[in-house]
Amino acid sequence: MKIKVLIIISLVLVFLTTGCSKVNNAKITINNNGTHSDSDINKVIKKLKSNFKYEFNACDGELLNIEYNSNYQDTDKEWNGTKYYDILKLNFEFVCKKNTETMLKNNTYGYSAIYGKKTKNSSWNKIDWGQG
């Protein structure tokens, strides 16, 4: 019985001390002139949120803004030598709540995320993202 209690207490402490990236309060802006369907844009936003939770967990990141803008979409369907059926770009901003080796607490960062799908019916997958 004592071992079970110790295991439960240990698990609770791990969950309390582990960072948790926040994505639900992000302001979403969509400026679409028909370049992509609303369904595709929303699928990619959902993927970005999921990827963000994993990638920026160490800095306890909080998404502030996600933007889709038709004017920033490239008509080229190739990324780093790989051909895609379609590519979609999102811009996003976030703040870190903890210092890491590469990010500072309370700093806001602006990133671009590139997602692609290989065929008309395939899923959107993250190709690349980074500052800028």
N, C-alpha and C positions, 0 to 999 in steps of 0.2 A: 504494500500500500504506500509506504514512504517513497519508494522508487517512482511510482506513478505520479505522486504529488510533485516530486522534484522535476520530473520530465515536463509536467504541465507548467510549472513555474518557469522553467528554462525556456520553453516555447513562448510563453507570454513575454518574457524579457527580450527575447530575440525580436519579436514583432514590434515591441515598443521602441527598441533602439535602432531598428532598421529604417532607413530613409524611405520615403514614399513619394514618388513624383506625382504631381497633381496636374490633371488635364481637363477636368470638367468645367472650370470657370473661364476657359479661354474664349475670347471674343473671336467669332468666326465671320470673316468678310468674304463674300463671293461676288466678283464682278465678272459675269459670264456673258459673252456675246454669242454663245452657241458652240464654242470651241470643243467643249466636253459636255456630256449630259450631267444633270444634277445628281443622278444616281452614281455615276462614276466619281464625281467630285466628293460626294459624301462618303463613298467607300474608301477613297484615298485618305480623307480626313480621319476616318476611323482607324485606318492602318497607321497613320502618323501618330495618333494618340497612343496606340498600343506600342509602337516602336519607341516613342519618347519615354514612356514609363520604364522601359527596360534600359535604354541607353543612358538616361540622365538620372537614374536612381541614386548614384553615388553623390551627386551634388544636391539631392533633394529638390530637383528642378520643378518649377511651376510654369506651365504654358500660359502665356499672356494673350497672344494673338496667333491666329492662323489665317492666312490670306490666299485665296485663289484669284488670279487676275488673268483674263484671256490675253491681255496685251503681253504678258510675260511667257506665254507658251511658245515653245520653239516648234516649228513645223518639221524639223529634222527628227526622224524616228530612229536615230542611231546614237548610242552613248558608249564612249570608249571602245569603239570598234564592234559593238554588239548591236544587231538590228532588233527593233521592237515593233510590234503592231501599233502601239501608241505609248506616248510618254506624257506625264502630267507633272507639273511643277507647283509646289506650294512654298510659300514663305512663312516663317513662323518666328516668334520672339518668345523668350523665356527668361526667367530669373532663377539663379541658383541660391539656395538657402544655406548651403554649406560650401566651404572651401574644398577643392580637390587639387590634384597635381597641376591641372591645366585650367581650372576655372575658379573664380573668386566669388566668395559669398556676397550676396546682394547686387551682383553685376547682372545687367541685362544683355543678352546675346541675341543677335539676329542670324537666322539660318535659312537656307533654302533646302528643300527636300525634293528629290527626283524619284518618281515612281514610274514603273513601266509594266506593260503586259505583253507577252510574246505573241498571243493570238487574240482574235476578237472575243473569244469566250473564256480566256484564261483570267486568273486573278491578278490584281495589282500587287506588285512587290517593290520594296524599296531598292533602288539602284544605287543611290548615293545621297549624301547630304553633308552640309558643312556651312561654315560662316560665309556670309555674303549674299 
